[in-house]
Amino acid sequence: MARNFTPVADDMYRFTVGSGPEAEFFKSIARQGHAGLRAGQTQQGVYVFAPSGEFLASDISVSPDRIMTLLRRGLDRWKELPRGRRLMKPAPAADPPGRERAEKHHPKDGLVLRVFTRDRGDANRRSYGDRTDPWNTDMAWFTADEMREFVPARGRREIPAHLVRRLARVHLLDFVRGLPLSPFQDGSVERASMQADVVEVKAGVVSMRLTGESRAVEAGRGIETRMLGRATWDPEKSRFTSFELVATGTRWGPARGAGDNDGPGGIGYVLKLAGDAPHDRVAPWFFGAYGWRR
């Protein structure tokens, strides 16, 4: 079965609310799918389609058997499809006009962190489907100039407030079981501070300790954390050779909208250096809240 398909994964949300050639292509397929682009219903799922855009099959499930059935159905329809309707004509440009992807802004010379989150402690620990200890991941980006703001010139540096506030607004969210409806607004951040202290300078490499705290409250939901981390900075290469930040605290209120309220509980995050594989260059979920696009 694998030889008959090219697997593709992408963020359907920006396609359903956005515009441009990629969004229009997805919408043309999703209209024929299991959710039909109906308002208030997620368009997530697995879609089988020809390179021409001809819809073949779709479903939403985490059951391997059910997805295998879907693939077989799509493959059968592909075999029935006239050869002239299998490919798009003319072939689209590799980067068609109007195509705007957040990945174009990937700060390859900056600081790119992978963010992990999960519930912590036993109080109000949640499950998700057949997952008894769910976790989730996102990316956090900082430009080269922003990255250097984390490095103490001498013994201690107060990280600029706008960078820590962005972390609290956009990344310290309750996304353990899925994407929240929105990040926090800047005015909802009550506390956001971080300090970097030099611990050691050895062979020109600076080792530092990171400490901080955050609190954001909005529309009945909130996250409060304390942060602790460590990092090493190579001034000759002008980059971090290691970076690990842990944030732990309390979550409360609805994570993903009305009805998703499990009361207060513990939550934890780990932010660490990302690699350079394609999946490490995926944009942050709420990249639009960064304010980088002008």
N, C-alpha and C positions, 0 to 999 in steps of 0.2 A: 504493500500500500504506500509506503513512504516514497518509493520511486516514482509514483504517479502524481505527487503533489510538491509544490514549493511552499513551505510554511512562512507566513508573514505575521508579525505581531505589531500592533500600533495602538495609539490612544484614540479610541472611537469618540470620546467626549468632545475633543476639539474639532473633530470632523462634523459632529452633529450640530454644534453651535457656531462653527466657523464658516469660512468661505474659501474660494480658491479651487484649483483643479483637483487636488486630492480630496477635499471635502465633498465636492460635487460628485466625484467618482464613487466615494463610499455611500453617499446618500442614494445614488441611483441603484446601488445593490441592496442597501438596507430597506428601501421602500418595499422590496419584494420578499424580505426576510421575515423571520418569526415575530419581530416587534413592529415592523412596518412603519418605522419612524413616528409612531404614535406618541403624542405628548405625554409626559409624566411616566414614560416607560423606558427603562434602560435599553440601549441598542447593543449592549455587550453580547458577545457570543462568538460562535465559530461560523464563518461564512465560506462557502465553497463557490468559486466563480472562475470563469475562463479569463485569460489575459485580455480578451476583448471587452470584458465587463458583463458578459452574459451571466446572469444569476443561475446557479445550479442547485444549491441547497443551503440551509442554515438551521442552527439550533443553539440553545444555551443550556449547558450541562457540564458537570465535572465528572460524569460517569464515563469511563473509558469505553464500555460497551456501547453506550448510546452514541458517543462520538464516532466510533467505528462504523456503526450503522449509518450515520450521517455521511461519512466519507464514501462508503460504498454507494449510497444513493447519488451523491454528487458525481462519482466516477461513472456510474451507469448513464447519467444524463449527459456527461461529457462525451461519452462514446456515441450517443445518439445525435450530438450536435453536428450540423454540417460543417465541413472543414473550413468553409469560407467565413463562418461566424466564430471561429475559435480565437483568432488574433485580432488585435486592434489595428485598423488601417486608417490613416498612416500611423506608424509607430510614434508614440509621444516622445517629446524631447526629454532628455535626462533630467533637466531642471526647467520645466515649463514656466512661462510667464505667470505671475500671480502666486507662485508656490512660496509659501513662507513657513519655514520650520524653525522651531526654537533651537534645534540642534545646531543651526548655523552660528549660534552665539556661544557655542561651547568654548569655555576659556582654557584652551590647551596650555597656555603659559601661566594660568592662575592656579587656584586651589579648588580641586574637585573632590567632594566627599560623598561617600555612600552613607545614607541614613537608614538605620534599622530601628524598628520599634516593636515592642510587645508588652503585654500586661506583666506586672510584677507583683509578688506577694500573693497570698491566698484570698484576700478579701475581694469579692466581686471579679474574680478572674473569669474571663469570658471564653467561650468556644465559638467556632464558626463552621457550620456544617459538620463534617467528620473530623475537623481539626480541634483538638482539645487544648492546644497552646498556640494559637495563630500568631503570626508575625508578618510584618510588611516592610517594604523598602522604598526609598525615594533617593533623589540626588540633591545635593546642595552645591551651588556654584559661587565662586568668588573670583573676580577679575585679578589680573596680576597686581594692579595697584591696591585693590582691597586686600589681597593676600599679604602684602608687605605691612599692612596695618596691624597684623597679628604679631609682628616681631618686635620685641623690646629693643630700643636703641641702647639702653643701659640695663638697670636692674629690674624695672617693672614698667609695664605699659597697660594703660586702660584702653581696651579695644573700643574703637568708635561706636557710639551708641546706635547709629543707624544700621550698622552691620549686625549687632546683637539683636536689635529689634526685628530685623528681617528674619533672623533665625527663629525668633519667638513667634512671629506672625505666620510664617510660611512653612516652617519645618517641624516645630514642636507642636504638632497637631495630633489629635487622636485618629490615626489612620490604620490602627491595628487590623480592623476588619474591612477596610476599603476606603476609598477616597471620600473625604469630607465634602460637604457642599461648597465650602469656601474657606480661604485662609482667614485669619483674624485681621480686622482693620487696625491701622496703626494706632488709632485712638483707644483701642481696646487693650493695648499692652501697658500694664501698670508698672511692671519692673522688667528691666532687661540690661544686665551688666555682665562684663567679663574682663578678667585681668590675666595678663601673661607675665610670669616671673621667670627670670633667668635662673636656672639651677646650676648649670655647668657650661663652660666653654672648653672644648677639648678638640685639638687638631683643627681649630677653626670652626667646628660645628657647634651650634648653640642648642643646648637642651633647655626646655622651658616647661613650666607647670601652668596649667590653665584652670581658673576657678571662675564661677559665675552663678547667676540665678536669673530666673524668668518667671513672670506671671502675666497671663492674658485671660481676660474674662469678657464674654460677649454673648448676648441673647441666651443666657442660662447655661452656657457651656464655658468651661475653663480648663486651663492647664497651668500648673505651678511646678517648677523644677529647681533643683540645684545641680550645678555642673562642675565636673572635675575632669581634667585631662592632662595629656602630656604630648609634646611634639619636639621634633628636632629640625633645625633650619640650617641649610648649607648656604652661606652667603656667597660662596664662589659660584655655585650653580643657580643661585637665586630661586631656590625652591625648598619645600618641605620634603625631607626624606622619610619622615613618619609623622602621623597626626592621629590622635585618638582622643575623642571627647565623649564622656558618658554623662547623660542627664537623667535623673530619676526624680519622680515626684508623684503628684496626684492629678487625676483627671476627673471631671464631673460634667454632667449635662449631656445633651444629645450630640453624638459624634457625627451622625450623617442625616440629621433632620429629625422632625417630630416622630416620636414613637421609638427612637433609638436612644433610650436613656436607662442606663444600668446602675445609676447611682455612683457615688465616688468610688474610686479604686486606684491602685498603684499602676504607674506606667513608666517605662524606661526607654531610653534611646542610646544608640551608639553611633557616632559619626567617625568614619575613618577614611583614609586615602583610598580613592577609587583607582582602578587600573586603567588601561587604555584599550580594552576590548570594545566592540560596538555597543554592547549592553551597558558599558560604563560611560558612554557618551550620550545616553538618553537624557533629555531635558528634565528638570524638576517638574513635578506635577503642576505647581502653581507658578510657573516661570513668568506668566503674565503679570504677577504681583511684584516682580523685581523692579519694574520701571526701566529696564534696559532698552526696550524698543522705543524709538523716537521717530 
